[in-house]
Amino acid sequence: MDLTYYDKMALSAFTSLEKQSLYQTLCAVMIVDGNRDPREISIINEVNRIMGITTADVEASRRLSEQTMTNCLKNMDTLKKAYVAKFMAQIIIADGVVTKKEELFFNYMHQKLDLPIID
């Protein structure tokens, strides 16, 4: 993933809880179509690397309730939410097929998390 200086600055501002919530959301995006594609896994691994999501974050993320994750992501600033939407979209298109389930899930999460709309 090509990142600018400003991307790196924005991504470094995520808290541990935000990283954990993002990780679980990306995993949900990956499995919503019933297919764990290696290209989707690769994107999640790359997001983990560039954001500094540690093994401890991954393990802690598994103990978070859906409500905690939703509240965390929903309360983030608009810039952070834009990265959430971007990473979700990258996973959805990684295998070259956008299923109806993926589309519905993305739209549901977009609304639930109040993600920004980019014109």
C-alpha angles and dihedrals in degrees: 000000000000110000129186124217088259092051090053091049092050094046092049089060094067113111122227091257091050091051091049092048091047092050093053091046092052091049089052090051090051096053101036092095092048093247125103098202116196089230090057091048088050092056092049090050090050092049088050090052098046094043096043094241102173132206087254089055091050092050092046091048090063090063096053119107119234089245092054092050094045093049091047095051094040092054095051120108121265095259093055090046089053089058090049089054092044094052092045091052092048091055093047093053096038095095094045094245127093108199125202089247091055092048092049092046093049091050091046093050091043090058097038094051094037091235116189122262113227115206 
